[in-house]
Amino acid sequence: MQDYQILLSFIVNIVFVMSLGWYLITNLQWYDYKLSRVLLKHHKPHWHIIYFIIPFIAYYTTGSFFAIFFLFALFPALFLWYKKLDKKLVLTWRVKRFLILLFSLAMFQDILCTLKDACEVYGVFMPLFVAYVGSVVIERFLFEAFKKEAKKRLKSIENLQIIAITGSYGKTSIKNFVAEILSKKYKVYATPRSVNTIGGIIRDVNESLPSDTEIYVCEAGARESGDIYEISTFLEPQTVVVGKVGLAHIEYFKSLQNIIATKLEIMQSPRLERAFVHTSVTDEEHPKVTFFGGSEIQSVNATLDGVDFELILDGKSVKFHTNILGAFQTMNISVAAQIAKKFGMSDEEIQDAVSKLTPVAHRLQMIKAGGKLILDDGYNGNIDGMLEAVRLCSLHEGRKVIVTPGLVESSNELNLKLIDAINSVFDTVIVTGALNAELFDKNLKVKNKIILSDKSKMQEVLLEHTRAGDIILFANDAPNFI
């Protein structure tokens, strides 16, 4: 009987340590593996109390009853929590290394703790602490090794031109437009999806960058000062773009001035030849800077069928049509066209390429299904883009439905501006998530308002509240940990 209890206690301890480790690494992955962000910037800090602190305290206070508490309360609660997540843990090699290290330490904790009392005190804390610290040391070593390898690879590609793109809004769209247009004349490779951190870029260079690439188009993102500088001094791009800057991620940067300063770090590339800077960033003249997003864009007509507009390229007015939706996309296409011009493409080549641009997935992407018109703008989280999506919906003659969590990592003032626009257009509003639920619930004045805390019920809600002939806008799609 005693042997059975020892075995059960041993198994429970192992599973308990791994459960806490799984919770920890999941949160770290969401917040770019920054422990400070997990602790200080988490959108749902009460989760830490429920799924980490209380279990940790229970381990040291419930004694022999802990196994019952764990098996019948904590483990089922953690299981249900994880099952409901819409952004689950991705088992990258970094995650696997952490879990393997944690499991090994948990298994051999009796060997590591030579004194029985010490094992009882540090049996959970020590494996977690050592696994975290060890993981940080291992990843830092591997990061520097992979970075050195990637730097060598970039230098090995002869005459490689690198274009780096940053900004608060539109980075991915600009990247895709630049790559699509330039690919009509050059061998172009662009970072996939929304890869925009130094770690993601290094991995992309090492694993995916073709050796015959002529132009590498790269997106650069930031959560704190220094992030863009690190990317810029690693890539050393000859051409850089600073897109429109606004209050995105304001909770990290604290002020618009800090955001602008961080984005302008891209100008510190050692090989900088030319920079394209949006008019919202600065009006300071510089010999290498070309401004965009201003008077060079003219005669814009944006509908649900696409956008017609004119651009001033090298002093000449050129007419364009694109199937891309949204008037705001003209500024992103504008800088892509100006870059193409600098790379020697003719007006006719640029016009043809723009007419064939494909929508960026989840950014005002039009989908027709079941007689309904769906505008998938799930990856757009800025006020300008969301207001334009609302305006486009107003052109639809049928009923109008919007599904949104509102603006994330932004201000109440901008969310109220969005709410005012929604009130004037939509018949039904489905608010997802708890982040802005109270603000929306208080200020929405539409016919049908639904506050949906659990996105797993989304499908049945849409079936109940939409019908053929409706236009449905999915505006922003924050994961449910936000």
PyMOL commands that set and color helices and strands:
alter all, ss='L'
color gray80, all
select helices_A, chain A and resi 2-30+35-40+46-61+63-84+93-107+109-112+116-122+125-156+171-182+198-207+227-235+250-253+256-268+329-342+347-355+383-394+412-423+437-443+455-465
alter helices_A, ss='H'
color red, helices_A
select strands_A, chain A and resi 161-166+188-190+215-219+239-242+274-278+289-292+297-303+306-313+316-322+365-369+372-377+400-404+428-432+448-452+471-475
alter strands_A, ss='S'
color yellow, strands_A
deselect
rebuild
show_as cartoon
